[in-house]
Amino acid sequence: MGTEIRTLGDDDVAGWLKALNTGFHRAVELDPEEVALRRATLELDRTRGAFDGGRCVATFRSMPRELTVPGGAAISADAVTNVAVTPTHRRRGLASRLMAADLGAAKERGDAVAILIAAEYPIYGRFGFGPATWVTDWEIDIPRAGLDRRYAGPDPAQGAIELVDGAEVRAFGPALHERVRRATPGAISRSKTWWDLNTGAVVHPSNGWTAPFFAAYRDTATGEVDGLVAYRVNDPHWPNKLPHSDVTVVSLTAATPAAEAALWRHVLSLDWVRKLTTDHRPPDDVLPLLLGDPRAASVETYADFMWLRVLDVPVALSARAYAPLAADLVLDVRDTAGLAGGTFRLETAPDTAPRCTPAPGAAPDLTLDVADLGRLYLGDESALRLATLGLLAEHRAGAAATADVLFRTARRPWCPEVF
Ligand SMILES: CC(C)(COP(=O)(O)OP(=O)(O)OC[C@H]1O[C@@H](n2cnc3c(N)ncnc32)[C@H](O)[C@@H]1OP(=O)(O)O)[C@@H](O)C(=O)NCCC(=O)NCCS
């Protein structure tokens, strides 16, 4: 009998979790309590497995998320995660079959796009995904940064930093995140589970939990929390009685420039700390420019992060904003999976909502693969660069340059979190 692909029932969960850990090379046995905790986070009707003789040998699931696009609208996204195939069953097409089942269901549900974080670059292009956002991990050499050691916090007339605990974060964090993600193209909505797991309310024993410090920025005039930073300090040794601590910024979320600057200053001015490292920040983060010497910030990692696959071209392209330019572009989108391809007309004009409509039979200005539309969609790729690479064909002179201006954005899109 062949390997069966299907969604899970409750009895499948323990075996599915074991296959997930195996595919990610984690040889851990989960106890029944942890299985129950993890079961509570799964939507079984969109959690799939491949079963060989009853044994789960591949995993795949997706979650409903809203994705903010340039201009601030939110579209429905199928957020794919937990893609793992047991080493004895790899390269037999199981991930491909699971992907086809999930994307087919997402298309039927009406999701405009699918998104994921790729473990390795070569995996997902074949499924129509393109790298849509990039990230930078920074390392700051604090003694070089040129910061004033007399700094005693933000001007109280403007705002204040407060250390808060996990329960307080769970109270104000979701509303703060909603404000920030709606203003950040590339950012996604978060589930309650995210807050529980990232503030210690729920701990999966096999992952463990070390509480970070949480510092909030409260605006004096409004009384509102406008920003939050989570950080951990590592204090390994004091050679010659000199402190050598490192601070790792787990996340920094800010709704205003004042909150962003004050929270960075807070973590950059902690006593004893000589080095600050960040998680995946936007590549055009203001962080280096907050330092007296921006060269104290070095790039530790610069890499693709969130990959995006368009499922509905008219919905996706009508939802985002473009450069204020009157343009009429006919796009021939190729999609070998048969999900989103076709010919579409994109019409834009200053002060008018953009419109993208099917245009069967219209002469195309540009031809591109759906994966390359995924790269362009959030504004972080250049149509001219894709044309240079031979990934976008221009049939009307100037069409690629017009697409370049239309799609690019002033600030780069950013997905702040792993999902
Ligand atoms: C990556 C992974 C999910 C692929 O699963 P799989 O069942 O082997 O994939 P498929 O057999 O459907 O492969 C489809 C195609 O992708 C290619 N491919 C798959 N994984 C690849 C990789 N890591 N690098 C390059 N090519 C890859 C296959 O060679 C195959 O190519 P073909 O169509 O030209 O024959 C699996 O190897 C795995 O679990 N890896 C470890 C965990 C991981 O990285 N998960 C992804 C998390 S985002």
The ligand as a Tripos MOL2 file, in Angstrom:
@<TRIPOS>MOLECULE
LIG
   48    50     1     0     0
SMALL
NO_CHARGES

@<TRIPOS>ATOM
      1 C1         13.0750   19.6370    3.0000 C.3       1 LIG1
      2 C2         12.1720   18.4050    3.0990 C.3       1 LIG1
      3 C3         10.8740   18.8040    3.7920 C.3       1 LIG1
      4 C4         11.8730   17.9130    1.6750 C.3       1 LIG1
      5 O1         11.0000   16.8000    1.7470 O.3       1 LIG1
      6 P1         10.9910   15.6600    0.6060 P.3       1 LIG1
      7 O2          9.8020   14.8280    0.8480 O.co2     1 LIG1
      8 O3         12.3120   15.0120    0.5370 O.co2     1 LIG1
      9 O4         10.7660   16.5580   -0.6930 O.3       1 LIG1
     10 P2         10.2470   16.0170   -2.1030 P.3       1 LIG1
     11 O5         10.6350   14.5810   -2.2670 O.co2     1 LIG1
     12 O6          8.8150   16.3560   -2.2780 O.co2     1 LIG1
     13 O7         11.1420   16.9400   -3.0340 O.3       1 LIG1
     14 C5         10.6380   17.6830   -4.1170 C.3       1 LIG1
     15 C6         11.8260   18.2500   -4.8720 C.3       1 LIG1
     16 O8         12.5220   19.1640   -4.0230 O.3       1 LIG1
     17 C7         13.9050   18.8050   -3.9510 C.3       1 LIG1
     18 N1         14.3420   19.1050   -2.5780 N.ar      1 LIG1
     19 C8         13.7260   18.7570   -1.4490 C.ar      1 LIG1
     20 N2         14.4060   19.1960   -0.3880 N.ar      1 LIG1
     21 C9         15.4770   19.8510   -0.8680 C.ar      1 LIG1
     22 C10        16.5840   20.5120   -0.2550 C.ar      1 LIG1
     23 N3         16.6760   20.5960    1.1000 N.pl3     1 LIG1
     24 N4         17.5100   21.0690   -1.0480 N.ar      1 LIG1
     25 C11        17.4020   20.9850   -2.3990 C.ar      1 LIG1
     26 N5         16.3740   20.3570   -3.0300 N.ar      1 LIG1
     27 C12        15.4490   19.7980   -2.2670 C.ar      1 LIG1
     28 C13        13.9050   17.3200   -4.2450 C.3       1 LIG1
     29 O9         15.1670   16.9000   -4.6880 O.3       1 LIG1
     30 C14        12.8380   17.2100   -5.3050 C.3       1 LIG1
     31 O10        13.3900   17.6470   -6.5320 O.3       1 LIG1
     32 P3         12.7890   17.1760   -7.9400 P.3       1 LIG1
     33 O11        11.3600   17.6550   -7.9910 O.co2     1 LIG1
     34 O12        13.6670   17.8590   -8.9180 O.co2     1 LIG1
     35 O13        12.8900   15.6780   -7.9230 O.co2     1 LIG1
     36 C15        12.8440   17.2610    3.8920 C.3       1 LIG1
     37 O14        14.0660   16.9400    3.2950 O.3       1 LIG1
     38 C16        13.1000   17.5880    5.3460 C.2       1 LIG1
     39 O15        12.2650   17.3010    6.1870 O.2       1 LIG1
     40 N6         14.2660   18.1950    5.6760 N.am      1 LIG1
     41 C17        14.6340   18.4990    7.0540 C.3       1 LIG1
     42 C18        13.6850   19.4860    7.7010 C.3       1 LIG1
     43 C19        13.4700   20.7280    6.8460 C.2       1 LIG1
     44 O16        14.3930   21.3530    6.3680 O.2       1 LIG1
     45 N7         12.1900   21.1010    6.7090 N.am      1 LIG1
     46 C20        11.7990   22.3050    6.0180 C.3       1 LIG1
     47 C21        11.4250   23.2990    7.0530 C.3       1 LIG1
     48 S1         11.0380   24.8520    6.3270 S.3       1 LIG1
@<TRIPOS>BOND
     1     1     2 1
     2     2     3 1
     3     2     4 1
     4     2    36 1
     5     4     5 1
     6     5     6 1
     7     6     7 2
     8     6     8 1
     9     6     9 1
    10     9    10 1
    11    10    11 2
    12    10    12 1
    13    10    13 1
    14    13    14 1
    15    14    15 1
    16    15    16 1
    17    15    30 1
    18    16    17 1
    19    17    18 1
    20    17    28 1
    21    18    19 ar
    22    18    27 ar
    23    19    20 ar
    24    20    21 ar
    25    21    22 ar
    26    21    27 ar
    27    22    23 1
    28    22    24 ar
    29    24    25 ar
    30    25    26 ar
    31    26    27 ar
    32    28    29 1
    33    28    30 1
    34    30    31 1
    35    31    32 1
    36    32    33 2
    37    32    34 1
    38    32    35 1
    39    36    37 1
    40    36    38 1
    41    38    39 2
    42    38    40 1
    43    40    41 1
    44    41    42 1
    45    42    43 1
    46    43    44 2
    47    43    45 1
    48    45    46 1
    49    46    47 1
    50    47    48 1
@<TRIPOS>SUBSTRUCTURE
     1 LIG1         1 GROUP 0 **** ****
